[in-house]
Amino acid sequence: MRKLAILLGGALVLAACQTTPPPPPPPAPVDLNNPLMAPGFLAQASSGDQFEIQSSQLALQASQNVAVRNFANLLIADHTRMSQAMAAAARSVGLTPPAPALLPAQQAVLDQLRAAGAGPVFDLAFKNAQIAGHQQALGLMQNYATGGDVPALRTVASEAIPTIQIHLQQAQLLNVAPPPAPPPPPPPRRAGERG
C-alpha cells in the first residue's frame, strides 16, 4: 500500500510538471517613431499623405490663386493614389494599414494653415508648408527604400520618390504673391499739434 501511495504521489508530481507552458510575453509596443520599421513607416507615411490631402482641400477653400489651386488638386490626386498603393502593399504582407490620421506634427502645421486665413497670407503659408512637408516625405521614402524592413513597402517607397521630388520642385516654384505689407505707422505728432 505504501508503494502504491509513493507511485501515486510520483505520478501526481510528474503530471504537475507537464502543464501547459506559460503564455508568451506580450509583443513589444509598436514604435511609431522608428521610420525603418513597418509600423512607424506606415504611420508617418500615412500622416504625410493625409496632411497633403487635407492642406490641399483647405487651399481649395482659402486661395484664389490659380497656381495654388491647381497644385492643390494635383496633390490630392497623387497623395490619394500613394496612400492606396501603400495600404495595398501593407495588406499584401499581412499588415493592417493605419487609419487615415495626422500625427501631432502634421496636425500642428495644418492648424497653422487654418489660422493663416485666406488670400496671399494663406498662399505663402501653404507654399512653405508644402516645401517642408515634401522635404520630410522625400527623406522618409528614401530612407525606407534603402533600409526598411518589409520588401513590399520598400518597393512602394521607391516608386513614390519621383512623384515627391516633382511635388517638391513644384512647391519651390509655386508663384505666390507676397502678403501685403502693413501700412506704415502714422508720423509722430509734435507738441501742440492737433490731429
Buried (B, 14 or more C-beta within 10 A) or exposed (E): EEEEEEEEEEEEEEEEEEEEEEEEEEEEEEEBEBBBBBBBBBBBBBBBBBBBBBBBBBBEEBBEBEBBBEBBBBBBEBBBEBBEBBBEBBEEEEBEBBEEEBBEBBBEBBEEBBEBEEBBBBBBBBBBBBBEBBBBBBEBBBBBBEEBBBEBBBBBBBBBBEBBBEBBEBBEEBEBEEBEEEEEEEEEEEEEEEE
